[in-house]
Amino acid sequence: MIGTQELIPIFLIIVLLFGASKLPELARSMGSSMGEFKKAQKESELSLREFEKSITEPTAPKSKVQETAQKLGIDIRGKSDDQLLDEIQKSAEKPKEVSEP
């Protein structure tokens, strides 16, 4: 840690470089910079947690329409429930082949 003996010469050099009138402005700008940095750090940590959570959570459960379509052998990838219902209805309208004994 920096002790009192080290802080005094550092403070004197700062006063000589910037002048006593500029010190409050310098302190304000440093404080606002630190605040912005901490805000950005918290936002990035939050987005990282959300990303990790989205990876570890299981995918959304399938709807009944999707389950039915999959049982009928219909490809469900990228299709809405309405599209799947149309395909289920079309497959139900097709005449079934009857095997003769």
NORGI-V271253 format. One record per pair of residues at least 12 apart in sequence whose ideal C-beta (glycine too) atoms are under 10 Angstrom apart, sorted by the first residue. I is the first residue (numbers start at 1). J is the second residue. D is the distance in Angstrom with one decimal. If there is no record, write none. Layout:
# NORGI-V271253
I&J&D + I&J&D
This chain:
# NORGI-V271253
11&23&9.4 + 14&26&7.9 + 62&76&7.8 + 63&76&9.6 + 63&81&5.9 + 63&84&8.6 + 64&81&9.0 + 65&79&9.6 + 65&80&9.2 + 65&81&4.5 + 65&82&8.7 + 65&83&9.5 + 65&84&5.0 + 65&85&5.9 + 65&87&9.9 + 65&88&7.4 + 66&79&8.5 + 66&80&9.9 + 66&81&7.1 + 66&84&6.4 + 67&84&10.0 + 68&84&7.9 + 68&85&9.0 + 68&88&6.2 + 69&81&8.9 + 69&83&9.3 + 69&84&4.4 + 69&85&8.3 + 69&87&6.5 + 69&88&5.7 + 69&91&8.8 + 70&84&9.1 + 71&88&9.8 + 72&84&9.5 + 72&87&8.2 + 72&88&6.4 + 72&91&5.7 + 72&92&8.7 + 73&91&8.4 + 74&87&5.1 + 74&88&6.9 + 74&90&9.4 + 74&91&7.0 + 75&87&8.9
